[in-house]
Amino acid sequence: MNRLFLYFVMLFALSTAAFAQNQTLFLDTNYDIALAQSKKENKPIALLFYAKWCSHCKKMKEEIFIDADVIKLFSTSYICVAVDAESTDGTTLKNKLQSKFLVKSYPTFAFIDSNENLLYCISGEFKKDAFILEGTKALVAENQFNVVKDKFDADNSNAENCLRYIIVTRKAGFDATSITQKYLKTKSEAELFTELNWKIIANGINNIDAKEVPFIVAKKEEFAKVVTLSRIEKKLIYMVSDNLKPLADLGDTLHYNKKRPIAASFQIRKVDSLLFRYDLTINEYSQNWKNYKKTAESSVDKFAWKDSNALVDISNNYLAHLDDKKSLDLAISWAKQALTLGESLDKYILIVNLYAKEKDYTNAMLYANNAKTVATNFGWKSEELDKLLVTLKKH
């Protein structure tokens, strides 16, 4: 009897959990059908662009979209649609709506009316309360994109309206530099040094080659009187990362080399450290080992000496692409420094291979034997090392 009762209790619990899971919002739905429903019910669309691999999307689906309060707001106020952004239909829809907003990260939520006008846009993972707040804000006319835009267009000199327009523009995935420049034209230089105007500049000027950037650098002390120097430098560092990292990762040498001198002029150590990494990346991408070597040897001690991963990456590139003894000796010293920062079998093997490439088999065997001892003590798998030992014993 007790077992039967327990069985029914468990069955009920599982059924309830399954039912709750079925309450999930933002199911994959045909967009055109949702748009027709939006017109019929006079409700805006809450359009989610997700990716199957996106952990943030998955977490919101499993934890947020099944919450009763979230379901109540979004099912009552919106036609909710989910679209796999990387599917054929998702790509087509992104292209169709790209003049209104851009999908740059996942998840992206676009709130649009039945005429496909953008009302509001957000991206990223949200907790329950924050998601409800954003969904509520999107329903208020004064927060909606065209209302905010019209207020700014009516008076380009209004700082509050400018900042709000910058924020909604950036949330929609667009650059706000031109908006900011319209506002700045209405102000004298002396008027710029306020907390609010710094917020406008910091949020609105994001192109490193914008004409306002040298002004920011030249007037750091003046801005620091109303904000702080660390906030100004943080803005400049972010700008370097945002503008130059994508170019380095793509190997876009032409545009990278045009923007790099601007970043170098900031004279901020963190910026110089970033440029060191980006220089290595772009030279590796272009297989320019001469410049790679020049960059590494001028700055490893300053910007990578305490970074084990960077030291290993650079040493591995020296192992693969450089042959002269001076270069290999430097790579050995960097690999040994990495080893002092934390032992690993890969680092030992790297040092062994560097010595072997120099034909210094005595030191190669010394480090190989040391590696074998460490591997045995820690229980590390050592098949690659064992093969190296066999090879070294032939010399």
Disulfide bonds with the S-S distance in Angstrom:
none
